[in-house]
Amino acid sequence: MPLQEINEHDVPIVQTGHGMTQWLVKSEDGSGPSIMIRHWGPNTDIPVHAHPYNEMFYVLEGEVIMGDTVYGPGSCLFYPKGTPYGPTRAPNGCKLLRYAEAGRD
């Protein structure tokens, strides 16, 4: 993958399954990584689930609740593929950087 330089202020925010997303890096053919900024609002309620790829979240603003633990700005969470996590909630809204391998969204 060649070097990509992206500024979040140059990327549109689009509605996705759980909130809004800004795609910083998106593999069009599904073979590479995806890096995005996720904006989750107070209606975020994602049940416990797992993915067949590694996933990382870095909390930029607000708080996200994963399971029974509250994570604030500066928190980094890494879930190896196949690891169940959640439920996921953001009662007051949050902004996260998310990295997912293999271009998954």
N, C-alpha and C positions, 0 to 999 in steps of 0.2 A: 504494500500500500504506500503510495507516495505521500510526502508531507502535505498536510492540510492545515491551513490557518483559518480559524473561524472566530468571529467575535459574536457573542450572544446577542448584541444589539443589532446585528445584521441578519438575524435569523427570525423568521416569523414564528409566532406562537399558534399552534393548531390544537383543536379539540381532539382528544384521544380517549380511549376506553375509560381511563380513570384520571380525569382532570385535563390539563393542558400540557403540551410538550413542545420544546424547541429542539429540533434535531441538529446537533453540532456535527456529528459524523454518522452517516447511515449507509450501510452496505446495501446497494440496490439489488444485488443478486443473493443476499443472505449468507455470504461466505465470510464476511469480515465482522469487525466489531461495530457496535452502535454506542454512541456517546450522546447523551441528551440531558437537557434540563427539564425536570418534571415539576409542574406546579400543581400541588394537590390542595383542594379546598376542604371546608368543613364537612362535606358530604362524602369524603373518601372513606370507604369501608371495603377493603379487599380481604377476602377470606384467606385462611391458611392455604398455601400452595407451594409448589416447587417448580423449578425449571430444569431443562436438560442442558444447561449451560451455566457458567460462573456469572455472578452478578455482584455489582458493587454500588453502594449508595454513599454519597457524601452530603451531609445536611448543610445547605448554604444559609437558609433563613427559616425561622419558625421551629416547630417541633413535629416530629413524626413518632408515632407509637407503633412499635413492632412487638407483638405479643403483649407483655405486661410492662415493657420498658420504654421510657420516654427518652428520645435522643434529640439533642439540640444542635445548634450550629457548631461545626467542627467535628461532629461525630462521623466516623467512617464505618460502614457495615459491609462485610464481605460474606457472600453466601456461595459456597462451592456448589457445583451442579448437583441436582438431586436433593438438596437440603431444604426441607419444609420450613417456611417462616410465615409469620403473621399471627393473628389478623393484623392488617395495616390500617392505621387511622391517622388523620391529621385534623383534629377537632378545631384548631385555630388557623389552619392552613400552613403550608410549608413549601419550600423551594429546595429541590435536591438535584445534585449531579448524579446521573446514573450511567454506569458502564455495563454493557452486556456483551458477552462474547458471541461470535457467530452471527452477528447482525440481528439478533432477536429484538423484538419490541414487546 
